[in-house]
Amino acid sequence: MSEQIDKVPLKVLMANIRKETRARIDNAKTLSRTTKFVKFFHKTDPSRLALAQQDMSRTSGYRCTFFDEKGPVSHMEFDHYWQAIDCALQSHFEPQEAPSPALAPHQESEISSDFER
């Protein structure tokens, strides 16, 4: 494998990395517009999960929490929801379920106003 990489020019490798990064960030931003939280499974270890959602311990911000079979292991905090989702994607997690458009964060005020009527 390393022999194949050694034959690829650095410019091509960097262009591929930038392309993959843009695609991953676009995916994270799309997910952030379609659901209030995202549950992830690990690609190679089924005992590991991740959850991206609003940070409940502060008034604003988002968090990506990592779990193993015993419970929460660690978390990272972010200013933007898409960043929390991207954190899980970068850590080799995949979204577990298709997001529900009815729970999108930007629609939250619309949802709560429906309950008030």
C-alpha positions as CSV (number, residue, x, y, z in Angstrom):
1,M,0.0,0.0,0.0
2,S,2.7,2.5,0.9
3,E,4.5,1.8,-2.4
4,Q,1.3,2.9,-4.2
5,I,1.1,6.1,-2.2
6,D,4.8,6.8,-2.8
7,K,4.1,6.8,-6.5
8,V,1.2,9.4,-6.3
9,P,2.3,13.0,-6.5
10,L,1.8,15.0,-3.3
11,K,-0.4,17.5,-5.1
12,V,-2.8,14.7,-6.1
13,L,-2.8,13.3,-2.5
14,M,-3.6,16.8,-1.1
15,A,-6.3,17.4,-3.7
16,N,-7.9,14.1,-2.8
17,I,-7.8,14.9,1.0
18,R,-9.3,18.4,0.4
19,K,-12.1,16.8,-1.8
20,E,-12.9,14.2,0.9
21,T,-12.9,16.8,3.6
22,R,-15.3,19.1,1.7
23,A,-17.6,16.1,1.1
24,R,-17.5,15.1,4.8
25,I,-18.2,18.7,5.9
26,D,-21.1,19.1,3.4
27,N,-22.5,15.8,4.7
28,A,-22.3,17.1,8.3
29,K,-24.0,20.4,7.3
30,T,-26.8,18.6,5.5
31,L,-27.4,16.3,8.6
32,S,-27.4,19.4,10.9
33,R,-30.2,20.9,8.9
34,T,-32.4,17.8,9.0
35,T,-32.4,16.5,12.6
36,K,-32.1,17.7,16.2
37,F,-29.6,14.9,17.1
38,V,-27.7,12.3,15.2
39,K,-26.8,8.8,16.6
40,F,-23.8,7.2,15.1
41,F,-22.3,3.7,15.1
42,H,-18.6,2.9,14.7
43,K,-17.5,1.4,11.4
44,T,-15.4,-1.4,12.9
45,D,-16.5,-1.7,16.5
46,P,-20.2,-2.2,17.2
47,S,-19.8,-1.6,20.9
48,R,-19.0,2.1,20.3
49,L,-21.6,4.8,19.6
50,A,-21.6,8.6,19.3
51,L,-24.3,11.2,19.7
52,A,-24.2,14.7,18.3
53,Q,-26.8,17.1,19.9
54,Q,-27.3,20.4,21.6
55,D,-25.1,20.7,24.7
56,M,-27.5,20.5,27.7
57,S,-24.9,21.7,30.2
58,R,-24.6,25.2,28.8
59,T,-27.0,27.7,27.3
60,S,-25.6,27.4,23.8
61,G,-23.4,25.1,21.8
62,Y,-23.3,21.5,20.8
63,R,-21.5,18.4,21.8
64,C,-20.4,15.1,20.4
65,T,-20.4,12.4,23.1
66,F,-18.7,9.0,22.6
67,F,-19.9,5.8,24.3
68,D,-18.6,2.3,24.7
69,E,-20.4,-0.7,26.2
70,K,-20.1,0.7,29.7
71,G,-21.5,4.2,29.0
72,P,-20.1,7.7,28.1
73,V,-16.4,7.8,27.5
74,S,-15.7,11.4,26.5
75,H,-17.2,14.4,24.7
76,M,-16.2,17.4,22.7
77,E,-18.0,20.8,22.6
78,F,-18.5,23.0,19.6
79,D,-20.1,26.3,18.7
80,H,-22.0,24.9,15.7
81,Y,-24.1,21.7,15.3
82,W,-22.4,20.7,12.1
83,Q,-19.0,20.7,13.8
84,A,-20.3,18.1,16.4
85,I,-21.6,15.9,13.6
86,D,-18.3,16.3,11.7
87,C,-16.4,15.3,14.8
88,A,-18.2,11.9,14.8
89,L,-17.7,11.5,11.1
90,Q,-13.9,12.2,11.4
91,S,-13.7,9.6,14.2
92,H,-14.9,6.8,11.8
93,F,-18.6,6.8,12.9
94,E,-21.5,6.6,10.5
95,P,-25.1,7.9,11.1
96,Q,-27.3,5.2,12.4
97,E,-30.6,6.2,11.1
98,A,-32.1,8.5,8.5
99,P,-32.8,11.9,10.0
100,S,-36.4,13.0,10.6
101,P,-37.1,16.4,8.9
102,A,-39.7,17.1,11.5
103,L,-37.1,17.5,14.2
104,A,-34.7,19.9,12.5
105,P,-33.2,22.5,14.9
106,H,-34.1,25.4,12.6
107,Q,-37.8,24.3,12.8
108,E,-37.8,24.1,16.6
109,S,-39.6,27.4,17.0
110,E,-42.2,26.3,14.5
111,I,-42.7,23.0,16.4
112,S,-43.0,24.7,19.8
113,S,-45.5,27.3,18.5
114,D,-47.7,24.4,17.2
115,F,-47.8,23.0,20.7
116,E,-48.8,26.4,22.2
117,R,-51.8,26.7,19.9
